[in-house]
Every structure is written in C-alpha cells, then in structure tokens.
C-alpha cells in the first residue's frame, strides 16, 4: 500500500512541476520582447494588412514604371533592377519587360496616370493607418492625405537624386563607407517618415528604435534580394516567359511591404518593452 501511495503521490508531483514550468515559460514569454511582438502582430492582423499594403504598392509602382518608361527614360528600369539587386542578366530581362517602343498616346498615358494616382493614395493611406495601429494612435482619416502626398513627393525626389548620383559615387567611393552612409541615411529616412506620417504625435526618441529596426530589416532584405531574386527571375523568365517575371516582381513588392510593416512592429515592441522595464519597480534586497 505504501509503495502504491508513494507512486501515486509522485505522479501528481511531476505533473505539477511540469505545469509550473509551462506557466513560468509562458509568463517569461509574455514579458519578453518576443511576446510583445506577438501581441502587436495579432492586434495588427498582420497577414491581412501586408496583403493590402503589398497589393497597393504593386498597384502604384508598376503603372508608375510603365508611365515613366513611356517617355523613354532608361534609368527607370536600371533603378528598379538596382534596388532589387539584380545581376546584369536579370537587369536585361527587366529592361526588355518595360522598355519596348515608347508610347506617347494620350489614352495610355492618362490611364497609367489614373492607376498610379489611385495606387499612390492607397499606399500612403495604408501606411499611415498601419503606423497609427502599431503605435496606438487614433486614425485621422482623410486629414492624413496632405501629409501623405507631401511625404510621397519627398520620396520620389530622393529616389530621383539617388538614381542620378548613385552610380558615379559607387564607382569612386569605398563600398564599406558607402554602406555606412546608407545605414545612417536610411535610418534618418524612416525616423522622419514615422514622425511625419504620425503627424508628430509621438516624441522623436520613441521612434528611434522603430527607425533602426526598419533600417536593419531593409538592409537585410536587400542582401537577401541580391542573392535570391536574380536566379528566381531568370528561371521564371525561361520557364513562364513575361508572366513569370511579373510574378517575381509581385513577390518582391509584397515582401517589401512586409518588411516595412515588420520593421515598425519590431521597433514598437522593442520600445514598449524598454519602457515597461524602466517603469517596473526594482526589487529591493531584504538584507
């Protein structure tokens, strides 16, 4: 009887210890940065929003490229290939996809312009709304539109300047120094973007970590893109033709949308976790 009783008491004891460990792990997870990220992604409805944002990005970017290519600006194709990180063969495939014979007809240009404007408004509105959701700010609706248009004009101007000066600088400057400059400027761009699109409702210091994480993820995605997308685009072009290239570009735009959203989510979770640790009462030594 005593042996049975001992074994019977041991089994609940083991289960209780296992249950206690599970509860402890869950508590640590909830209090950790990873737990904060999980809650942010769940509250944001991440998958649906990156789908909407990626589709809006594609809807605006491709008509814009086609519209600008209709004026025979060869740099548009080269800049797209450079941002994706394509090799010379992949860049040639993209160039043949968009260049063709320049068209100056009123109807194609007007149609491309209307699709571009509609897509741009959708992209900016989605990005502003996503930032408001991530940082717990009340949506401003159409009042955000002027800021979004101002940010977009600035972005296009920066991309144009980057396209003009990037190639000469890259040939004359050390790659390491150029990467450091890119790290700083990208961080500053995201920092200003977050503050501006949120209408200055959050202090600069609270947006530094989201800017850093957004920058790091974008640089990491750029390295991944340079390795992954050239073989993929070339393979899809040989296998499926033009439609295969379009699907490759689709994938790239959707991943860009996911990276932008994840950068803000990671940074917001990092900032919230830091603020929580700073505000938590410190334990005192009873001795």
MARKE-37584 format. One record per residue (C-alpha): residue in one letter; residue number from 1; z, x, y negated. Coordinates in steps of 0.5 Angstrom, whole numbers, plus 500, padded with zeros to 3 digits. Each point is the difference from the previous one (the first is absolute). Layout:
N
<rec><rest>A</rest><nr>NUM</nr><pz>Z</pz><px>X</px><py>Y</py></rec>
...
This chain:
287
<rec><rest>X</rest><nr>1</nr><pz>500</pz><px>500</px><py>500</py></rec>
<rec><rest>X</rest><nr>2</nr><pz>502</pz><px>506</px><py>495</py></rec>
<rec><rest>X</rest><nr>3</nr><pz>493</pz><px>503</px><py>502</py></rec>
<rec><rest>X</rest><nr>4</nr><pz>496</pz><px>494</px><py>498</py></rec>
<rec><rest>X</rest><nr>5</nr><pz>504</pz><px>498</px><py>494</py></rec>
<rec><rest>X</rest><nr>6</nr><pz>499</pz><px>507</px><py>497</py></rec>
<rec><rest>X</rest><nr>7</nr><pz>493</pz><px>500</px><py>501</py></rec>
<rec><rest>X</rest><nr>8</nr><pz>500</pz><px>493</px><py>497</py></rec>
<rec><rest>X</rest><nr>9</nr><pz>503</pz><px>503</px><py>494</py></rec>
<rec><rest>X</rest><nr>10</nr><pz>496</pz><px>506</px><py>500</py></rec>
<rec><rest>X</rest><nr>11</nr><pz>493</pz><px>496</px><py>499</py></rec>
<rec><rest>X</rest><nr>12</nr><pz>502</pz><px>496</px><py>494</py></rec>
<rec><rest>X</rest><nr>13</nr><pz>503</pz><px>506</px><py>497</py></rec>
<rec><rest>X</rest><nr>14</nr><pz>493</pz><px>504</px><py>501</py></rec>
<rec><rest>X</rest><nr>15</nr><pz>496</pz><px>493</px><py>497</py></rec>
<rec><rest>X</rest><nr>16</nr><pz>505</pz><px>500</px><py>494</py></rec>
<rec><rest>X</rest><nr>17</nr><pz>499</pz><px>507</px><py>499</py></rec>
<rec><rest>X</rest><nr>18</nr><pz>492</pz><px>500</px><py>500</py></rec>
<rec><rest>X</rest><nr>19</nr><pz>501</pz><px>493</px><py>496</py></rec>
<rec><rest>X</rest><nr>20</nr><pz>504</pz><px>504</px><py>495</py></rec>
<rec><rest>X</rest><nr>21</nr><pz>495</pz><px>506</px><py>500</py></rec>
<rec><rest>X</rest><nr>22</nr><pz>494</pz><px>495</px><py>499</py></rec>
<rec><rest>X</rest><nr>23</nr><pz>504</pz><px>497</px><py>494</py></rec>
<rec><rest>X</rest><nr>24</nr><pz>501</pz><px>507</px><py>497</py></rec>
<rec><rest>X</rest><nr>25</nr><pz>493</pz><px>502</px><py>500</py></rec>
<rec><rest>X</rest><nr>26</nr><pz>498</pz><px>493</px><py>497</py></rec>
<rec><rest>X</rest><nr>27</nr><pz>505</pz><px>501</px><py>494</py></rec>
<rec><rest>X</rest><nr>28</nr><pz>497</pz><px>507</px><py>499</py></rec>
<rec><rest>X</rest><nr>29</nr><pz>493</pz><px>498</px><py>500</py></rec>
<rec><rest>X</rest><nr>30</nr><pz>501</pz><px>494</px><py>495</py></rec>
<rec><rest>X</rest><nr>31</nr><pz>504</pz><px>505</px><py>496</py></rec>
<rec><rest>X</rest><nr>32</nr><pz>495</pz><px>505</px><py>500</py></rec>
<rec><rest>X</rest><nr>33</nr><pz>493</pz><px>501</px><py>496</py></rec>
<rec><rest>X</rest><nr>34</nr><pz>496</pz><px>498</px><py>506</py></rec>
<rec><rest>X</rest><nr>35</nr><pz>504</pz><px>494</px><py>500</py></rec>
<rec><rest>X</rest><nr>36</nr><pz>499</pz><px>499</px><py>493</py></rec>
<rec><rest>X</rest><nr>37</nr><pz>492</pz><px>501</px><py>501</py></rec>
<rec><rest>X</rest><nr>38</nr><pz>500</pz><px>495</px><py>506</py></rec>
<rec><rest>X</rest><nr>39</nr><pz>503</pz><px>494</px><py>495</py></rec>
<rec><rest>X</rest><nr>40</nr><pz>495</pz><px>502</px><py>495</py></rec>
<rec><rest>X</rest><nr>41</nr><pz>494</pz><px>499</px><py>504</py></rec>
<rec><rest>X</rest><nr>42</nr><pz>503</pz><px>494</px><py>503</py></rec>
<rec><rest>X</rest><nr>43</nr><pz>501</pz><px>497</px><py>494</py></rec>
<rec><rest>X</rest><nr>44</nr><pz>493</pz><px>502</px><py>497</py></rec>
<rec><rest>X</rest><nr>45</nr><pz>497</pz><px>497</px><py>506</py></rec>
<rec><rest>X</rest><nr>46</nr><pz>496</pz><px>507</px><py>500</py></rec>
<rec><rest>X</rest><nr>47</nr><pz>495</pz><px>499</px><py>505</py></rec>
<rec><rest>X</rest><nr>48</nr><pz>497</pz><px>493</px><py>496</py></rec>
<rec><rest>X</rest><nr>49</nr><pz>501</pz><px>504</px><py>494</py></rec>
<rec><rest>X</rest><nr>50</nr><pz>496</pz><px>506</px><py>502</py></rec>
<rec><rest>X</rest><nr>51</nr><pz>494</pz><px>496</px><py>503</py></rec>
<rec><rest>X</rest><nr>52</nr><pz>500</pz><px>496</px><py>493</py></rec>
<rec><rest>X</rest><nr>53</nr><pz>500</pz><px>506</px><py>496</py></rec>
<rec><rest>X</rest><nr>54</nr><pz>495</pz><px>504</px><py>504</py></rec>
<rec><rest>X</rest><nr>55</nr><pz>495</pz><px>495</px><py>500</py></rec>
<rec><rest>X</rest><nr>56</nr><pz>501</pz><px>499</px><py>493</py></rec>
<rec><rest>X</rest><nr>57</nr><pz>499</pz><px>508</px><py>499</py></rec>
<rec><rest>X</rest><nr>58</nr><pz>494</pz><px>500</px><py>504</py></rec>
<rec><rest>X</rest><nr>59</nr><pz>497</pz><px>493</px><py>496</py></rec>
<rec><rest>X</rest><nr>60</nr><pz>500</pz><px>504</px><py>494</py></rec>
<rec><rest>X</rest><nr>61</nr><pz>499</pz><px>507</px><py>502</py></rec>
<rec><rest>X</rest><nr>62</nr><pz>493</pz><px>499</px><py>504</py></rec>
<rec><rest>X</rest><nr>63</nr><pz>497</pz><px>496</px><py>495</py></rec>
<rec><rest>X</rest><nr>64</nr><pz>502</pz><px>505</px><py>494</py></rec>
<rec><rest>X</rest><nr>65</nr><pz>497</pz><px>505</px><py>504</py></rec>
<rec><rest>X</rest><nr>66</nr><pz>494</pz><px>497</px><py>501</py></rec>
<rec><rest>X</rest><nr>67</nr><pz>499</pz><px>497</px><py>493</py></rec>
<rec><rest>X</rest><nr>68</nr><pz>501</pz><px>507</px><py>497</py></rec>
<rec><rest>X</rest><nr>69</nr><pz>495</pz><px>503</px><py>505</py></rec>
<rec><rest>X</rest><nr>70</nr><pz>495</pz><px>495</px><py>498</py></rec>
<rec><rest>X</rest><nr>71</nr><pz>500</pz><px>505</px><py>494</py></rec>
<rec><rest>X</rest><nr>72</nr><pz>498</pz><px>506</px><py>504</py></rec>
<rec><rest>X</rest><nr>73</nr><pz>507</pz><px>503</px><py>498</py></rec>
<rec><rest>X</rest><nr>74</nr><pz>500</pz><px>505</px><py>506</py></rec>
<rec><rest>X</rest><nr>75</nr><pz>507</pz><px>502</px><py>499</py></rec>
<rec><rest>X</rest><nr>76</nr><pz>503</pz><px>493</px><py>502</py></rec>
<rec><rest>X</rest><nr>77</nr><pz>498</pz><px>502</px><py>508</py></rec>
<rec><rest>X</rest><nr>78</nr><pz>503</pz><px>507</px><py>499</py></rec>
<rec><rest>X</rest><nr>79</nr><pz>506</pz><px>498</px><py>497</py></rec>
<rec><rest>X</rest><nr>80</nr><pz>501</pz><px>495</px><py>506</py></rec>
<rec><rest>X</rest><nr>81</nr><pz>499</pz><px>505</px><py>505</py></rec>
<rec><rest>X</rest><nr>82</nr><pz>504</pz><px>505</px><py>497</py></rec>
<rec><rest>X</rest><nr>83</nr><pz>506</pz><px>495</px><py>499</py></rec>
<rec><rest>X</rest><nr>84</nr><pz>499</pz><px>498</px><py>508</py></rec>
<rec><rest>X</rest><nr>85</nr><pz>500</pz><px>507</px><py>502</py></rec>
<rec><rest>X</rest><nr>86</nr><pz>493</pz><px>500</px><py>503</py></rec>
<rec><rest>X</rest><nr>87</nr><pz>496</pz><px>506</px><py>502</py></rec>
<rec><rest>X</rest><nr>88</nr><pz>493</pz><px>502</px><py>498</py></rec>
<rec><rest>X</rest><nr>89</nr><pz>497</pz><px>495</px><py>506</py></rec>
<rec><rest>X</rest><nr>90</nr><pz>505</pz><px>495</px><py>498</py></rec>
<rec><rest>X</rest><nr>91</nr><pz>498</pz><px>500</px><py>493</py></rec>
<rec><rest>X</rest><nr>92</nr><pz>493</pz><px>500</px><py>501</py></rec>
<rec><rest>X</rest><nr>93</nr><pz>501</pz><px>493</px><py>504</py></rec>
<rec><rest>X</rest><nr>94</nr><pz>504</pz><px>497</px><py>495</py></rec>
<rec><rest>X</rest><nr>95</nr><pz>494</pz><px>502</px><py>495</py></rec>
<rec><rest>X</rest><nr>96</nr><pz>495</pz><px>497</px><py>503</py></rec>
<rec><rest>X</rest><nr>97</nr><pz>504</pz><px>494</px><py>501</py></rec>
<rec><rest>X</rest><nr>98</nr><pz>501</pz><px>499</px><py>493</py></rec>
<rec><rest>X</rest><nr>99</nr><pz>494</pz><px>503</px><py>496</py></rec>
<rec><rest>X</rest><nr>100</nr><pz>494</pz><px>497</px><py>502</py></rec>
<rec><rest>X</rest><nr>101</nr><pz>495</pz><px>498</px><py>495</py></rec>
<rec><rest>X</rest><nr>102</nr><pz>503</pz><px>499</px><py>493</py></rec>
<rec><rest>X</rest><nr>103</nr><pz>500</pz><px>493</px><py>498</py></rec>
<rec><rest>X</rest><nr>104</nr><pz>500</pz><px>497</px><py>493</py></rec>
<rec><rest>X</rest><nr>105</nr><pz>499</pz><px>493</px><py>501</py></rec>
<rec><rest>X</rest><nr>106</nr><pz>505</pz><px>495</px><py>496</py></rec>
<rec><rest>X</rest><nr>107</nr><pz>502</pz><px>496</px><py>506</py></rec>
<rec><rest>X</rest><nr>108</nr><pz>502</pz><px>505</px><py>505</py></rec>
<rec><rest>X</rest><nr>109</nr><pz>504</pz><px>504</px><py>494</py></rec>
<rec><rest>X</rest><nr>110</nr><pz>503</pz><px>493</px><py>498</py></rec>
<rec><rest>X</rest><nr>111</nr><pz>502</pz><px>498</px><py>507</py></rec>
<rec><rest>X</rest><nr>112</nr><pz>503</pz><px>507</px><py>501</py></rec>
<rec><rest>X</rest><nr>113</nr><pz>504</pz><px>500</px><py>494</py></rec>
<rec><rest>X</rest><nr>114</nr><pz>503</pz><px>493</px><py>501</py></rec>
<rec><rest>X</rest><nr>115</nr><pz>502</pz><px>502</px><py>507</py></rec>
<rec><rest>X</rest><nr>116</nr><pz>503</pz><px>507</px><py>497</py></rec>
<rec><rest>X</rest><nr>117</nr><pz>504</pz><px>496</px><py>495</py></rec>
<rec><rest>X</rest><nr>118</nr><pz>503</pz><px>495</px><py>505</py></rec>
<rec><rest>X</rest><nr>119</nr><pz>502</pz><px>505</px><py>504</py></rec>
<rec><rest>X</rest><nr>120</nr><pz>503</pz><px>504</px><py>495</py></rec>
<rec><rest>X</rest><nr>121</nr><pz>504</pz><px>494</px><py>497</py></rec>
<rec><rest>X</rest><nr>122</nr><pz>502</pz><px>499</px><py>508</py></rec>
<rec><rest>X</rest><nr>123</nr><pz>502</pz><px>507</px><py>501</py></rec>
<rec><rest>X</rest><nr>124</nr><pz>504</pz><px>501</px><py>493</py></rec>
<rec><rest>X</rest><nr>125</nr><pz>504</pz><px>493</px><py>501</py></rec>
<rec><rest>X</rest><nr>126</nr><pz>501</pz><px>502</px><py>508</py></rec>
<rec><rest>X</rest><nr>127</nr><pz>503</pz><px>507</px><py>498</py></rec>
<rec><rest>X</rest><nr>128</nr><pz>504</pz><px>497</px><py>494</py></rec>
<rec><rest>X</rest><nr>129</nr><pz>503</pz><px>495</px><py>505</py></rec>
<rec><rest>X</rest><nr>130</nr><pz>502</pz><px>505</px><py>505</py></rec>
<rec><rest>X</rest><nr>131</nr><pz>503</pz><px>504</px><py>496</py></rec>
<rec><rest>X</rest><nr>132</nr><pz>504</pz><px>494</px><py>497</py></rec>
<rec><rest>X</rest><nr>133</nr><pz>502</pz><px>498</px><py>507</py></rec>
<rec><rest>X</rest><nr>134</nr><pz>502</pz><px>507</px><py>502</py></rec>
<rec><rest>X</rest><nr>135</nr><pz>505</pz><px>501</px><py>494</py></rec>
<rec><rest>X</rest><nr>136</nr><pz>502</pz><px>493</px><py>500</py></rec>
<rec><rest>X</rest><nr>137</nr><pz>497</pz><px>498</px><py>493</py></rec>
<rec><rest>X</rest><nr>138</nr><pz>499</pz><px>493</px><py>498</py></rec>
<rec><rest>X</rest><nr>139</nr><pz>492</pz><px>499</px><py>500</py></rec>
<rec><rest>X</rest><nr>140</nr><pz>497</pz><px>500</px><py>493</py></rec>
<rec><rest>X</rest><nr>141</nr><pz>493</pz><px>497</px><py>503</py></rec>
<rec><rest>X</rest><nr>142</nr><pz>494</pz><px>500</px><py>495</py></rec>
<rec><rest>X</rest><nr>143</nr><pz>505</pz><px>503</px><py>495</py></rec>
<rec><rest>X</rest><nr>144</nr><pz>498</pz><px>507</px><py>504</py></rec>
<rec><rest>X</rest><nr>145</nr><pz>493</pz><px>499</px><py>499</py></rec>
<rec><rest>X</rest><nr>146</nr><pz>499</pz><px>504</px><py>494</py></rec>
<rec><rest>X</rest><nr>147</nr><pz>505</pz><px>506</px><py>502</py></rec>
<rec><rest>X</rest><nr>148</nr><pz>495</pz><px>500</px><py>507</py></rec>
<rec><rest>X</rest><nr>149</nr><pz>494</pz><px>500</px><py>496</py></rec>
<rec><rest>X</rest><nr>150</nr><pz>503</pz><px>506</px><py>496</py></rec>
<rec><rest>X</rest><nr>151</nr><pz>502</pz><px>504</px><py>506</py></rec>
<rec><rest>X</rest><nr>152</nr><pz>493</pz><px>499</px><py>503</py></rec>
<rec><rest>X</rest><nr>153</nr><pz>496</pz><px>502</px><py>494</py></rec>
<rec><rest>X</rest><nr>154</nr><pz>505</pz><px>507</px><py>500</py></rec>
<rec><rest>X</rest><nr>155</nr><pz>499</pz><px>501</px><py>508</py></rec>
<rec><rest>X</rest><nr>156</nr><pz>492</pz><px>499</px><py>499</py></rec>
<rec><rest>X</rest><nr>157</nr><pz>501</pz><px>505</px><py>494</py></rec>
<rec><rest>X</rest><nr>158</nr><pz>504</pz><px>505</px><py>504</py></rec>
<rec><rest>X</rest><nr>159</nr><pz>495</pz><px>499</px><py>506</py></rec>
<rec><rest>X</rest><nr>160</nr><pz>494</pz><px>502</px><py>496</py></rec>
<rec><rest>X</rest><nr>161</nr><pz>504</pz><px>506</px><py>497</py></rec>
<rec><rest>X</rest><nr>162</nr><pz>502</pz><px>502</px><py>507</py></rec>
<rec><rest>X</rest><nr>163</nr><pz>493</pz><px>500</px><py>502</py></rec>
<rec><rest>X</rest><nr>164</nr><pz>497</pz><px>504</px><py>494</py></rec>
<rec><rest>X</rest><nr>165</nr><pz>505</pz><px>506</px><py>501</py></rec>
<rec><rest>X</rest><nr>166</nr><pz>502</pz><px>500</px><py>507</py></rec>
<rec><rest>X</rest><nr>167</nr><pz>494</pz><px>504</px><py>503</py></rec>
<rec><rest>X</rest><nr>168</nr><pz>500</pz><px>505</px><py>495</py></rec>
<rec><rest>X</rest><nr>169</nr><pz>507</pz><px>501</px><py>500</py></rec>
<rec><rest>X</rest><nr>170</nr><pz>501</pz><px>500</px><py>507</py></rec>
<rec><rest>X</rest><nr>171</nr><pz>495</pz><px>506</px><py>501</py></rec>
<rec><rest>X</rest><nr>172</nr><pz>503</pz><px>504</px><py>494</py></rec>
<rec><rest>X</rest><nr>173</nr><pz>508</pz><px>499</px><py>502</py></rec>
<rec><rest>X</rest><nr>174</nr><pz>504</pz><px>502</px><py>506</py></rec>
<rec><rest>X</rest><nr>175</nr><pz>501</pz><px>494</px><py>505</py></rec>
<rec><rest>X</rest><nr>176</nr><pz>508</pz><px>500</px><py>500</py></rec>
<rec><rest>X</rest><nr>177</nr><pz>500</pz><px>500</px><py>492</py></rec>
<rec><rest>X</rest><nr>178</nr><pz>495</pz><px>494</px><py>500</py></rec>
<rec><rest>X</rest><nr>179</nr><pz>504</pz><px>496</px><py>506</py></rec>
<rec><rest>X</rest><nr>180</nr><pz>507</pz><px>501</px><py>496</py></rec>
<rec><rest>X</rest><nr>181</nr><pz>496</pz><px>498</px><py>494</py></rec>
<rec><rest>X</rest><nr>182</nr><pz>498</pz><px>494</px><py>504</py></rec>
<rec><rest>X</rest><nr>183</nr><pz>507</pz><px>499</px><py>502</py></rec>
<rec><rest>X</rest><nr>184</nr><pz>503</pz><px>499</px><py>493</py></rec>
<rec><rest>X</rest><nr>185</nr><pz>494</pz><px>496</px><py>497</py></rec>
<rec><rest>X</rest><nr>186</nr><pz>500</pz><px>495</px><py>506</py></rec>
<rec><rest>X</rest><nr>187</nr><pz>508</pz><px>499</px><py>499</py></rec>
<rec><rest>X</rest><nr>188</nr><pz>499</pz><px>499</px><py>493</py></rec>
<rec><rest>X</rest><nr>189</nr><pz>495</pz><px>495</px><py>501</py></rec>
<rec><rest>X</rest><nr>190</nr><pz>504</pz><px>496</px><py>505</py></rec>
<rec><rest>X</rest><nr>191</nr><pz>506</pz><px>501</px><py>496</py></rec>
<rec><rest>X</rest><nr>192</nr><pz>496</pz><px>497</px><py>493</py></rec>
<rec><rest>X</rest><nr>193</nr><pz>497</pz><px>495</px><py>505</py></rec>
<rec><rest>X</rest><nr>194</nr><pz>506</pz><px>497</px><py>502</py></rec>
<rec><rest>X</rest><nr>195</nr><pz>504</pz><px>500</px><py>494</py></rec>
<rec><rest>X</rest><nr>196</nr><pz>494</pz><px>497</px><py>496</py></rec>
<rec><rest>X</rest><nr>197</nr><pz>498</pz><px>494</px><py>505</py></rec>
<rec><rest>X</rest><nr>198</nr><pz>507</pz><px>498</px><py>501</py></rec>
<rec><rest>X</rest><nr>199</nr><pz>500</pz><px>499</px><py>492</py></rec>
<rec><rest>X</rest><nr>200</nr><pz>505</pz><px>505</px><py>499</py></rec>
<rec><rest>X</rest><nr>201</nr><pz>506</pz><px>496</px><py>503</py></rec>
<rec><rest>X</rest><nr>202</nr><pz>502</pz><px>506</px><py>505</py></rec>
<rec><rest>X</rest><nr>203</nr><pz>503</pz><px>506</px><py>497</py></rec>
<rec><rest>X</rest><nr>204</nr><pz>496</pz><px>507</px><py>501</py></rec>
<rec><rest>X</rest><nr>205</nr><pz>505</pz><px>503</px><py>504</py></rec>
<rec><rest>X</rest><nr>206</nr><pz>500</pz><px>494</px><py>505</py></rec>
<rec><rest>X</rest><nr>207</nr><pz>492</pz><px>501</px><py>501</py></rec>
<rec><rest>X</rest><nr>208</nr><pz>500</pz><px>508</px><py>501</py></rec>
<rec><rest>X</rest><nr>209</nr><pz>502</pz><px>499</px><py>508</py></rec>
<rec><rest>X</rest><nr>210</nr><pz>494</pz><px>495</px><py>501</py></rec>
<rec><rest>X</rest><nr>211</nr><pz>495</pz><px>504</px><py>496</py></rec>
<rec><rest>X</rest><nr>212</nr><pz>502</pz><px>506</px><py>504</py></rec>
<rec><rest>X</rest><nr>213</nr><pz>499</pz><px>496</px><py>507</py></rec>
<rec><rest>X</rest><nr>214</nr><pz>494</pz><px>497</px><py>498</py></rec>
<rec><rest>X</rest><nr>215</nr><pz>497</pz><px>507</px><py>498</py></rec>
<rec><rest>X</rest><nr>216</nr><pz>502</pz><px>503</px><py>506</py></rec>
<rec><rest>X</rest><nr>217</nr><pz>497</pz><px>495</px><py>504</py></rec>
<rec><rest>X</rest><nr>218</nr><pz>494</pz><px>500</px><py>496</py></rec>
<rec><rest>X</rest><nr>219</nr><pz>499</pz><px>508</px><py>501</py></rec>
<rec><rest>X</rest><nr>220</nr><pz>502</pz><px>499</px><py>508</py></rec>
<rec><rest>X</rest><nr>221</nr><pz>495</pz><px>495</px><py>501</py></rec>
<rec><rest>X</rest><nr>222</nr><pz>494</pz><px>504</px><py>496</py></rec>
<rec><rest>X</rest><nr>223</nr><pz>502</pz><px>505</px><py>505</py></rec>
<rec><rest>X</rest><nr>224</nr><pz>499</pz><px>495</px><py>506</py></rec>
<rec><rest>X</rest><nr>225</nr><pz>494</pz><px>497</px><py>497</py></rec>
<rec><rest>X</rest><nr>226</nr><pz>496</pz><px>507</px><py>499</py></rec>
<rec><rest>X</rest><nr>227</nr><pz>501</pz><px>501</px><py>508</py></rec>
<rec><rest>X</rest><nr>228</nr><pz>499</pz><px>493</px><py>503</py></rec>
<rec><rest>X</rest><nr>229</nr><pz>495</pz><px>497</px><py>495</py></rec>
<rec><rest>X</rest><nr>230</nr><pz>494</pz><px>505</px><py>501</py></rec>
<rec><rest>X</rest><nr>231</nr><pz>500</pz><px>499</px><py>507</py></rec>
<rec><rest>X</rest><nr>232</nr><pz>501</pz><px>493</px><py>500</py></rec>
<rec><rest>X</rest><nr>233</nr><pz>495</pz><px>498</px><py>495</py></rec>
<rec><rest>X</rest><nr>234</nr><pz>495</pz><px>505</px><py>503</py></rec>
<rec><rest>X</rest><nr>235</nr><pz>501</pz><px>497</px><py>507</py></rec>
<rec><rest>X</rest><nr>236</nr><pz>500</pz><px>493</px><py>498</py></rec>
<rec><rest>X</rest><nr>237</nr><pz>493</pz><px>501</px><py>496</py></rec>
<rec><rest>X</rest><nr>238</nr><pz>497</pz><px>503</px><py>506</py></rec>
<rec><rest>X</rest><nr>239</nr><pz>503</pz><px>494</px><py>504</py></rec>
<rec><rest>X</rest><nr>240</nr><pz>499</pz><px>494</px><py>496</py></rec>
<rec><rest>X</rest><nr>241</nr><pz>496</pz><px>502</px><py>494</py></rec>
<rec><rest>X</rest><nr>242</nr><pz>501</pz><px>498</px><py>493</py></rec>
<rec><rest>X</rest><nr>243</nr><pz>505</pz><px>494</px><py>502</py></rec>
<rec><rest>X</rest><nr>244</nr><pz>504</pz><px>506</px><py>504</py></rec>
<rec><rest>X</rest><nr>245</nr><pz>501</pz><px>504</px><py>493</py></rec>
<rec><rest>X</rest><nr>246</nr><pz>502</pz><px>493</px><py>496</py></rec>
<rec><rest>X</rest><nr>247</nr><pz>506</pz><px>499</px><py>506</py></rec>
<rec><rest>X</rest><nr>248</nr><pz>502</pz><px>507</px><py>499</py></rec>
<rec><rest>X</rest><nr>249</nr><pz>501</pz><px>499</px><py>492</py></rec>
<rec><rest>X</rest><nr>250</nr><pz>503</pz><px>494</px><py>502</py></rec>
<rec><rest>X</rest><nr>251</nr><pz>505</pz><px>503</px><py>504</py></rec>
<rec><rest>X</rest><nr>252</nr><pz>501</pz><px>506</px><py>494</py></rec>
<rec><rest>X</rest><nr>253</nr><pz>501</pz><px>495</px><py>495</py></rec>
<rec><rest>X</rest><nr>254</nr><pz>505</pz><px>496</px><py>504</py></rec>
<rec><rest>X</rest><nr>255</nr><pz>504</pz><px>506</px><py>501</py></rec>
<rec><rest>X</rest><nr>256</nr><pz>500</pz><px>502</px><py>493</py></rec>
<rec><rest>X</rest><nr>257</nr><pz>503</pz><px>493</px><py>499</py></rec>
<rec><rest>X</rest><nr>258</nr><pz>506</pz><px>501</px><py>505</py></rec>
<rec><rest>X</rest><nr>259</nr><pz>501</pz><px>507</px><py>497</py></rec>
<rec><rest>X</rest><nr>260</nr><pz>501</pz><px>497</px><py>493</py></rec>
<rec><rest>X</rest><nr>261</nr><pz>505</pz><px>495</px><py>503</py></rec>
<rec><rest>X</rest><nr>262</nr><pz>504</pz><px>504</px><py>504</py></rec>
<rec><rest>X</rest><nr>263</nr><pz>501</pz><px>505</px><py>495</py></rec>
<rec><rest>X</rest><nr>264</nr><pz>503</pz><px>495</px><py>496</py></rec>
<rec><rest>X</rest><nr>265</nr><pz>504</pz><px>497</px><py>505</py></rec>
<rec><rest>X</rest><nr>266</nr><pz>503</pz><px>507</px><py>503</py></rec>
<rec><rest>X</rest><nr>267</nr><pz>502</pz><px>502</px><py>493</py></rec>
<rec><rest>X</rest><nr>268</nr><pz>503</pz><px>494</px><py>498</py></rec>
<rec><rest>X</rest><nr>269</nr><pz>504</pz><px>500</px><py>507</py></rec>
<rec><rest>X</rest><nr>270</nr><pz>502</pz><px>507</px><py>498</py></rec>
<rec><rest>X</rest><nr>271</nr><pz>502</pz><px>499</px><py>493</py></rec>
<rec><rest>X</rest><nr>272</nr><pz>504</pz><px>494</px><py>503</py></rec>
<rec><rest>X</rest><nr>273</nr><pz>504</pz><px>504</px><py>505</py></rec>
<rec><rest>X</rest><nr>274</nr><pz>501</pz><px>505</px><py>495</py></rec>
<rec><rest>X</rest><nr>275</nr><pz>503</pz><px>495</px><py>495</py></rec>
<rec><rest>X</rest><nr>276</nr><pz>504</pz><px>497</px><py>506</py></rec>
<rec><rest>X</rest><nr>277</nr><pz>503</pz><px>506</px><py>502</py></rec>
<rec><rest>X</rest><nr>278</nr><pz>502</pz><px>502</px><py>493</py></rec>
<rec><rest>X</rest><nr>279</nr><pz>503</pz><px>493</px><py>498</py></rec>
<rec><rest>X</rest><nr>280</nr><pz>504</pz><px>500</px><py>507</py></rec>
<rec><rest>X</rest><nr>281</nr><pz>508</pz><px>502</px><py>499</py></rec>
<rec><rest>X</rest><nr>282</nr><pz>501</pz><px>507</px><py>503</py></rec>
<rec><rest>X</rest><nr>283</nr><pz>505</pz><px>501</px><py>506</py></rec>
<rec><rest>X</rest><nr>284</nr><pz>507</pz><px>503</px><py>498</py></rec>
<rec><rest>X</rest><nr>285</nr><pz>503</pz><px>505</px><py>504</py></rec>
<rec><rest>X</rest><nr>286</nr><pz>507</pz><px>496</px><py>502</py></rec>
<rec><rest>X</rest><nr>287</nr><pz>503</pz><px>507</px><py>501</py></rec>
